Amino acid sequence: MLNQKSKYQLLKSLEQDSNLTQRELSKELGISLGKVNYCLKSLIQKGFIKINNFKNNSNKIHYSYLLTPKGIEEKTKLTIEFLRIKSKEHAMLKKEVEKILNSKKKNNN
């Protein structure tokens, strides 16, 4: 199953460079080549990306993965969710740091 993080990472990477190979995506994202292939197929099936083959390229297996309007909308939703989660994590960490600092202050008095 394609998780939100993998979907977000792939859409973000492909938006920045639609000519990345599956091997390059695998290396960049730190996930297996098989998972990249599976995720790309899922994103294509859902209509989030479309695939173009460079017909005039001597390397006939080189593809370009382009985000569709639906893919851009999905990436925007995922970005908002990602930022919401990170903001929540930041607030929790800030409280934890304040708690530790307050505890140290009390112990030093």
N, C-alpha and C positions, 0 to 999 in steps of 0.2 A: 504494500500500500504506500502511496506517495504521501509523505508527511508534509506539513506546512513549511517547515524549515527548508527541506530539499527543494520544494516548489519555489519558494522565495529566492533561494540562492541561485537556482538555475535561471529563473526569469530575470533576476538582477544582472547576472553575468552575461546573458544573451542580449539584454538591452544595451549593455556597454559594448559588447563585441559580438555581433551575430555570426562572425566567421570562425569562432572557436570550434575546434574539433572535439569530438567526444573524449578523446584522450586528454586534451588540454583542459577540458571541463573537469574531468576526473581528478587531475592533478591540482587544479586551482581550488576545487571544493573539498578535496580530501575524501572523496568517496570512490567506490570501485567503478570501473568502466562499465560493468554490467548494470549497476544501479543508475548510472548516467543514461545508458541506453533505455532502460525501463522507464525512467522518469521522462525522458524526451518523448518516447512513444505515448505516454499517458498525457503529456501536455499537448501533443499534436492531436490526439483523439478528442480531448476536451475543447479544442479550438483555440488554445492559448498561444500557440506558435504554429507557424507554417514553415515548411522546408522548401528551399530552392536549391536546385543543382546548377552549378555553373557550367552551362553547355559549351561555352567557348574555352573553358579551362582544360589544360592538358591532363590535369589530375581529375578524372571524371568522378571520383568518389568524394570530392570535396563539396560540402553542402554549406548553406547559409541558413541559420535558424532565426526567423523573424517573428517578433512579437506581433500578434494581431491586436486590433482594438480591444477585443475581449481579454487578451493576455495582458495588455497594459492596465486595464481596469482591475484585473485580478492581482497584478503586482502592486498596484496602489492600495488595494484592500489589505494585502499581506504586509505591506510596509507600515500601514497605520497600526495593524495588530502587533507587529514586531516592536514598533516604538512604544505602544501602550504597555507591552510586557516589560520592555527594558526600563521604562519610566517607573513602573511599579517595583521592579527589582532594585533600582537605584534608591527609591524612597525607603525600601526595607533595609538596604545596606547602610544608608545614612542614619537611620534610627539605631541600628546595631552599633555603629561607630560611636554615636552620641552616648549610647548606653555604656559602652566600654570606657569611654573617656570620663563620664560621670562617675563610674565605679572607681576608676583610678584616682580621681580627685578626692573621693570620700576616703579611700584607703590611705592617701597621703596626708590627710588632716588628722 
